[in-house]
Amino acid sequence: MSGNLVKNNKDKSSFKTIPNSMVTYLKFNLKNETYQNKNFRKAVSNAINTKQLANQILADGSSTLTGFIPPKFVKNSATGKDFRSEGGDLSQPDKAKVSKFWKAAQKELGKKNITIQLLIDDEDWQKTTGEYIQSQLEKNLPGVKVSLRSLPQQQELALVAGGKFQMVLAQWGPDYQDPNTYLANFTSGHPVGFDNKTYDAYMNAANG
């Protein structure tokens, strides 16, 4: 449901809000030198005002996330505590840190100016979100130019599956009630290019 529909109907007695555990995030292609740079990824992450994006741009009931596993999804069976609250806030944009990360990335990459492509599908909310991210990055990271590439969803998903993207506005919803349904996306061999033996070992231990 679009933000305008929510705004126009939220005060009606028939309007119901049903929370879900779908997460939206930026997926970087780590096979690309620019996105391999940790400071660049931190600069991008901290440059986007996610509260404004959720509350004012989308305005459809979306909420900000502080980790890839959303709140109220699953509890620790041993403690009874929510997985997200127990894991803590892992990601909270801090505008004060943007300049630090961006300058470090420029130095490490040996570039003052970087052009990046953000892949989105052709849904209205993706266009709105993509344009907001584009404006935030170009405003808060001097020297960054963001181009948007919009494709029908099936074409977009095919490119992502083949690893033929730079940065994509991605979504993931759970298939079953366990954090693994999210975390397994980042084990070695996935198109994102994040291959980490330590991470794989933790995932294998958790599965066991």
ABEGO torsion letter per residue (X at the ends): XBAAAAAAAAABAABBBBBBABBBBBBBBAABAAAABAAAAAAAAAABBAAAAAAAAAGAGBBBBABABBBGABBBAAAGBBAAAAAEBABBBBAAAAAAAAAAAAAAAGBABBBBBBBBBABAAAAAAAAAAAAAAAAABBGBBBBBBBBBAAAAAAAAAAGBBABBBBBBBBABBBAAAAAAAABBGBAAGBBBAAAAAAAAAAAX
